[in-house]
Amino acid sequence: MSSTLKCLRALSDPTRLRLVALVERDELSVNELQDITGLGQSRISTHLGLLAEAGMVQSRRDGKRTYYRLNPHADELAREFIQLAIRGASEMPEAAGDQINLKRTLELRRDQAKHFFNQVAGRFDRVYGPGRSWQAFGHLLLRILPPLEVADLGAGEGLLSELLVRRCRHVIAVDNSEKIVAFGAAKAKQAGLKNLEFRLGDLQEPPIAPASVDLVILSQALHHAEDPARALVGAHRILRPGGQVMILDLLKHHFEQAHKLYGDRWLGFAESDLHRWLEAAGFKKVEVAVVAREEQPPHFQTVLASGSK
């Protein structure tokens, strides 16, 4: 097959255009490309193989990982096709999300602390250790918290709020259900938690004064919001300068039954959407990463997103 036909074949699939555009900026591993695009590992490897055969990308081995980049020794024909691929990729609907996820992936690579935590988390359950558990670690970390003022938006019955209030100065738990708010307030009173306050309200317009809290938490709540982006604007409004928002939610999935079973408005969120909404709301130092994956079907994944005001 001629070089021209190989290049034409290599660019005949939109996915390969995306991959060329991504490795233009920096070399990336298959795992990183998987995180950025959400595509399967074997599918990405197959596409990269065709691009390599056409002389457009080059690979190198580093331990157990293989990294890909644009071929610096590509001939003139291949370089012309590479530029066409990059131009075509920029016109695809996935382009904006790919670039956001690429930026996040490169930042994550540079963040050695996160890398170390992921290694520790991966080893945690491999070997049994008496008394070692995530529950115990959680209690330890909870006691490290400074005495913050916290807004727990979409708090439900306030399970997380009850944990936080034992260390924080004041916790405001907001939910849009009168029954749940009444139940949570009664439970807090019975437990003597005077610094835990339940308020009835919408997490998109939280009934909290502007610039009055240090931390806003949305734990598995954002996918119930009618307008998630608006909810993040509301979170930004009630934070003091230097305050933080922390979001735990589901990564975008296709388990349609979640609408009926759990009352979810949204089937999770793409990392790029969370990143974009946080920045649009005015947050700085935005970070988004998948932090957990369920072993049982439908294999829900949990994403942690944060930003500072």
N, C-alpha and C positions, 0 to 999 in steps of 0.2 A: 504494500500500500504506500502511495506517495506521501510526502510530508504534508502537502496541502490537504489531502483527504483525511489524514490522521488528525490534523488540527480541526477540520470541519466536524469530524466525528466527535472530537473531544468537547467541542462547544455546542453540541446538539442537544444537551440536557441542561435545563436552567440551574440545577443543583451545582453543576460543575462551574457555571459562571460565578455563583456565590462563593465557591471555594477558592477560585482564582483571586477574586477581589479580597478575600479575607487574608490569604497568605501574602498579598502584596505588601502589607504593612509590617508584618513580623512573621517569623517562622512559628508554626503552631503544631501541636501534637494532634493525633486523631481524637484523643479524649477531649482536648480543648475545643476542637472543631465540633465535636458532639455536643458539648455544653452550649456553644454559641448558636448552633443551628437547630438543635433538638432532633437531629436525624440519628439513625442507628449507626453503630460503629462499623459494621460490615459494609453497609451501603456507602459510607464515607470512604472507606478503604478502597472499595471498587472504583469509585469515581476518581480518587487520587491516582490510582494505578493507570487509568486511561490518560489522565493529564500528564503523568510522568512519561508514558509511552510516546506522547506527542511532543515531548521535550519542553513542556511549559513549566513543570514544577520539578523540584529536586528534593530528595529526602536524605536525612542523616540519622544514624542510630545513636541514642544516648541511653545506655543501660537497657531497660525494658521498653523504653518509649522510642517512637520514630517521629521525627519532626519534619515538617514540609515547609518549603518556601518557593518563591518564584525562582526559576532556573536562571542564575546570573550569566550562564554561558549559552543561553538560548540564541538560535540564529535569527536573522532578520525577519524571516517569515513567522516564526513562533512569537517573536516580540510584537509583531503587528496583530496577531490573533489574541495575544494577552491583553493588549489595549482595547480591542473590541469586546473581549469578555468583561473587562472591568467596566467599560461603558454600559454594556448590557445589564450587568448586575446592579448598577446604580439606578436603573429604571424599574427594577423588580419591587413588588410590594414588601418583600422581606428585607430590603436594603437598610432601612432605618434601624430596625430591630437588630440586624446583624452587626451594625457598627456600634450600637450601644453595648451589646453583649461582648463584642471584641474588646472594647475599652474596659469593661468590667473584668474580663478574663485576664487581660494583661496587668491590671491593677492587683488582681488576686494573686497572680504569679509573683509579683513583687512583695506581697505581704507575707513574709515568712511566718509571722505569728499564726495566721490563719492556716497556712500550710501545715504547721506543726500540730495545731488543734485537730485538723482533719486526720492526720496520721494517728494521733492519740485516740480519737473517736473510733477510727477503724480497727484499732487493736483492743478496744475496751472489753468487748464481750468474747474475745477469742479464748482467753484463759481465765478460769474461775479464780477469784480471790475472795476469801471470807470477809464479809462486811463491805465489800466494794460494790457500789451501785450508783446509778445516775441520780436516784432519790437522795442519797447521802451527799453526793457532789452538789446537788441543787441547794440543799440546806446550807452547806458550807459557803457556796457563792453568794447566797442570799444575805448572809451575815457580813459580807464585805461591802454591801451597798451603803452609800452615804445616806443620810436622812433627807431624802428627796420628797417633793410634792408631786404626786403622780396622778394622771388621768388614765383610767382603764376604760377605753371606749368599746362599746359592744360587749360589756363585761358579763352578761348573763347573770347567773346567780352569784358571781363574784369569787370563784375559786382562786383565780390568780390574785385578785385584790386581797383576799384573806391572807395569802402568803406574804405579799408585799408589805401589807400594813404593819406587820410585826417588826419591820425594820424602818419603813419610811415614815416621814413626819405626818403626812396626810395623803390619803388615797381617795379619789373621787371615781366611783364606779357608775358608768352611764349605760343605760339600756332603754330600748323603746317599748318594753313590755311592762305595763303597770303591775301585773301579778308577780313577775320576776323581781322587779325593783322592791315591791313590798316584802316578798319572801326574803330577799337578800338583806334588806334593812333590818328585818326582825331577827334574822340569824346573827347579824353583826352585833345587834343590841344584846342578844342572849349571851354572846361570847365576850361581851365587854369590850368590843373593839371600837372605842370612841373616836379614833382617828380614821375610821372607814365610813364614808358617806355615799349613799346611793342617790342618784338623781335620774329622773325620767327624762329622756330626750333622744334625739336623733344623732347618731355619730357623725353625720354630715354637717350638722350645726350644733355641736356640743354645748350644753347649757353651763358653760364655764367662762369666767371673765378672761378677756384677752391678756396675754403675757403673764399668766398666773401660776403655771406649773413648770416643773423642770423636765418631766418625762411624760410622753404620751405613748401608750401601748395599745395596739390593735392586734389582739391574739385570736386568730381564726374568726375575725369579725368582718374584715373588709369585703369578703365575698358575699356578704349579706347586704352591702350598701347598694342603693340604687345607682349612685354615681361615685365610684371609688376615688376618682381624681378630686372631686369636690370635698370628699371626706378628708383627704390629705391637706387640702387648703385650710379646712377647719382645724386640723391638728396643728398646723403651722401658726394659726392665729392665737391659739391659747398657750403656746409655749413662750417662755421667757427667752431672751437672747442667749444663745449658747445651749439651749435645751435640745433634747433629742426626741425623735420619734423612732419607735421600734415596732416592726410589723412581722408577725408570724402568720403565714397563710399557706394555702395550697398552691403548688406549682400547677400551671395550666394542664388540665387532663380532659379525658373524653368520657368520663363515667356519668352519663346523662341522668342516671337514676338519682344522682345527688340532689337534683332539683326537687324531687318528690320526697325522698327519704330524709333529707336534712334541711330542706327549705332554702338551699343555696341559690342565690341569683346568678352567680358567676361560677363557672367550672374552673376555679383557680385563675392564676394570672401568669403571663409570660414575664420572665425576669426583666426584659427590656421595657415592658409597659410600666412596671413598678418603678424602675429607674427613671423613666421619662416623666411620670406623674410627680415623683418626689422633686425632681429638679424644677418642673413647671410650678410647683407649689412654693418654691423658694428655698428648698433645703440644699445645704452644701454637704460635702464629704459623703455623698451617697454611696452606699455599699449594698449589694444584693447577692445572695449566695444560697444555694440549696444546702440544707443542713441535716436533712433526714429523709429516709426512704423506707416505706413500709414493706415488709417481706411478703405479705399476703396480697393477692389481687384485691382491688385494682391498682395496687402499688402506688398509693398516694405519696407524693413527695412534698416536703415542707420547705418553704423558702423563707429566709430571714432577710428583711430589708431594713435599713436604717438611714438616718440623715440628721444633720445638725442645723439649727436655726442660726 
